[in-house]
Amino acid sequence: MSQHPLYKQIQNDIKQKIMSGELRPNDRVPSEQELMDQYRVSKITVKNALIGLADEGIVVRIQGKGTFVSESSRLQEAITLANRQMHPGNLIGFIVPAMTTRVEQKLLRHVEYFVRTAGYRLLVKITRESSAEEASAIQDLIDAGVSGMIIFPTEDEKYSDSLLRLSLDHFPFVFIDRYLRNIGTYCVCSDNVGGAAKAVSHLLGQGHRRIALISPENTNTAIEDRTLGYEQAYLEHNLLLDKKLWCHVPLHILRGGQGLAYIADFLSANRDITAVFTLTAETSVLTYHALKQTGRSLSEVQMLAFDYPEIPDVPYVNQNEEKIAEHAVKLLIDHIDGNYAPEQIFVPVELIL
């Protein structure tokens, strides 16, 4: 006996008839009474089955006329999804740096949801911000037989042989959050330039002129673009830039645990700043403690962060991780299905004051 609920059995049988060609687009599906008699079930069970199929876009219910198979375009999407659900071995790989930030955690949650909705399973690899681990993760996923990958590159964004090979072979993959310039592939990122420009423009509009920029060193596109956004804000306000107010902390110092001391030294040497724009949640927390260490409060030096810093009274630029994940999975599925047309999508961000 099937372990599926009765309404699911009816749905699966109708899907099977559509996939086999027994029921074709615009064909009439058996009536509620016919299904009740065939399966010996109640009217509510049949209604639930047909409503569920309609919600999936597989059938169309017309009042007074009956239920009909959807047009071929919607139907093909439904058949593709049904086929994937019948083959649970289909895998998509997700390579992520560390899983320590809220952004990474939210991206994973949303990517898993959209991958599962598309009928695939997700296999996750963590690189710990290591290019060598990234290369190993790519090979492991290929060996596991994944149909495609979503890759959140390491913070030093190196043009590794593994990434270049994926691109040259047109293996389905999408960069997320960061990307490699001059590699023609899909990528989905936040509007880092626009978000940073909006944040710094807000500070300039409040009268701040000595605005420090604090971030990891400029080794990836996310940091490069946010730095560019800072520059654009000054240019749009016809103000001169003072790059001595930029503090790009070397990665070996950040990873070695000396980031707090490095930022505190920078703040001590620039006591005339009135505001700070931090480009990552990590540098936001370090800057907050460095300000306290140097004897200043948020009432004296205003902070504004890119990404939620989990610090009270600090405004921030909020990324839309759900929309990034949705776009990334859709592009990847399109590529897996044979549609290869690389593009970049930049998802709008929001300034939370």
Secondary structure, DSSP 8 states (H G I E B T S, - for coil): ---S-HHHHHHHHHHHHHHHTSS-TT-B---HHHHHHHHT--HHHHHHHHHHHHHTTSEEEETTTEEEE--HHHHHHHHHHHHHHT-TT-EEEEEES-S-SHHHHHHHHHHHHHHHHTT-EEEEEE-TT-HHHHHHHHHHHHHTT-SEEEE---TT----HHHHHHHHTT--EEEESS--TT--SEEEEE-HHHHHHHHHHHHHHTT---EEEEEE-S-SHHHHHHHHHHHHHHHHTT----GGGEEEE-HHHHHTT-HHHHHHHHHHH-TT--EEEESSHHHHHHHHHHHHHTT--TTTSEEEEES----TT--EEE--HHHHHHHHHHHHHHHHTT-----EEEE--EEE-
